[in-house]
């Protein structure tokens, strides 16, 4: 009987990965008890992660065919790998929620957990949706939930960030629908899987439509120059929203771009235009994000702007249009999510001020938080033996392999800029003494932060032994044109 249930869960995994968080939201709204809501949220996120890991083992590592059980949802290589990254980040974010619930009042606590689950479930749905309109509905659900979570902070700056997110979301939604309409008219398809083999009657309008879809998602991923909401939203909101936006929201939007590119680039009439647009957008984001990270005076904004630079590296890798480029992009996505959790989780666990001077001497006063932030900062800069280095090195190899030396040069420049802003974090953590140290908080629920910090450190240390991660990334990337892994 148990074997039958497991097999049924495997067959219906795409549907369960979407419905499990939504079912948990229903339970939370029916019984809005704060700690019970948190337990339900962690359980739902963990169940989704187990489903995604099992699917990766079955379909990417073992090569089992995907069963067609839903007309709306389905797995593909890039989408499945990205969904696993999002699911892992979701579990850690939900665990962190238990330690920071005191930032909300009694009525807001269950709502904050429900909104977190909507963000996680929305991006999971976008990564499994078969057609463009399914991607649109799922990504808008995730975005609106993120806006609500940001607005729960009792800060005028956070409310300003939420308002900017609303205006950015309206702009993004309009562009996506316009782009989908142009692509549907020019290529005659709505399903993503039909795009590589479509007979494209109007290549120009189809290419414009694909570009508008990418811009729409780039605005949600805070890719420069479409990141006007990022500083206000992450810099001034509550710790939970900041961590969820950086490790799940932004990574989820980048993952959907990667999945869309995996279908658009193999299309003969679209591939070159989409790849070129991704490369240009990625290059701009690397330069702008790196400069803003260097000038940031707030550790949350520094991590967010460094994430923009790394997100630009993801687009540069996708723009190469090769399996090696897609594999490098997946590695960078995993590194970006883990680094965001390590840095922002360290800030939340220690309870220090988010300004850079709040980090002074933190490495001695809160050793685990300090080590997590140190490893996260080193990964963001691409230091050797970290997951961030592995992703960037693979991207450089892929760029050199197709003679795009300027792309490799931009990735190297991002690492050089990272040495500056990561160096500032390391200096304050270990080489400065705080004039007025912030008292560390001793809420007993903060013990739940310890496994999050340890897991994020271990995830970033995968650069030491990345063989399994490389196998998954390579298997997923070889499915960009429907090939066997």
C-alpha angles and dihedrals in degrees: 000000000000091000089052092052091048092050091048090051090051093051092048096037096122090055094043093050088059100037098044095069091042092051089051089052089054092051092049093051091048093050107025098187109144102224094035088051090052092051091049091049094050091047093050093047091048092050090051091050092051090051092050094046091050090049091051091051093046101042107024104031101028095032097228114166119252115249116231104229103139134046091207105041133044141153126246129174102260094036093051094049091048092046089056091053090050092046092051092049090047093056092051092046091051091051090051089053090069091060097048102039089108088073087072129060121248096269094044097053099077089040091054091053091048091050091050090054091049090054092049095043093045094057091043088055093048090053092053102037114118098210139038095253091053088052089049096051094045096046092047090051090053092046096050091048089052090051090052093049091050092050092055090076113102094231132104090220091055090050088052088052091051091051090051089050090053092052091044090049092052090050090047095048093050092050093048094052092045091048092047090050093051092046092048091049095046100039100025094225136107100177114085093220090059094056101081092056099035121129098234110208096181110035096176098053090042091053091049090050092051090048092052091051090052092048090049092054092040089059089056090046090052092238110171130284088024095059103097091129098051104081096047095041100048099028097056107024129093121287094253095053092045092052095043094048094050100041102032110014100046094035090049092053092047089049091054089051088053091050093048090048090051088064100034100048095058089055104102097219094043107033101085095045094047093047092049093048092049091050094050093046091046093050092051091049093050092053098042095041093049093051093048092048090053091054098041117121095187122070092219091053091044090055091045094050091044086053089054089056092048090046087055088054089054091055091046089054092048090049090063086073094211133115088246090054093050091048090052090049091053091050091050091050091054091047093048093052094046093046092051091052092046096050100037093036089054091053092048094046094051095042090222124152113274091232115101093246087060087069094060108127093351092131090066097040097044107022099179094047089046094052091047092051091045094053091043092052092047091051092050089055092046098245115180119269092029130104090244090059092049092053094048094044091053090048091052090049091050092048093049089047091063094037095249095140094163090060091051089048092054092051090051090048090053089055092049090051088047089059088063101050095035088050090057091054093048092047093053094044097052112007104048132067118220115243091208109012116214108242109249114240119242102197104152090225089065088080085080087069093066098075089046092055093044093049092048090051091050092046092054090046089061084098086081094059109012100154097114093044091049091051092053093046093048093046091050094046093053089062095064090106096030095268122149114265 
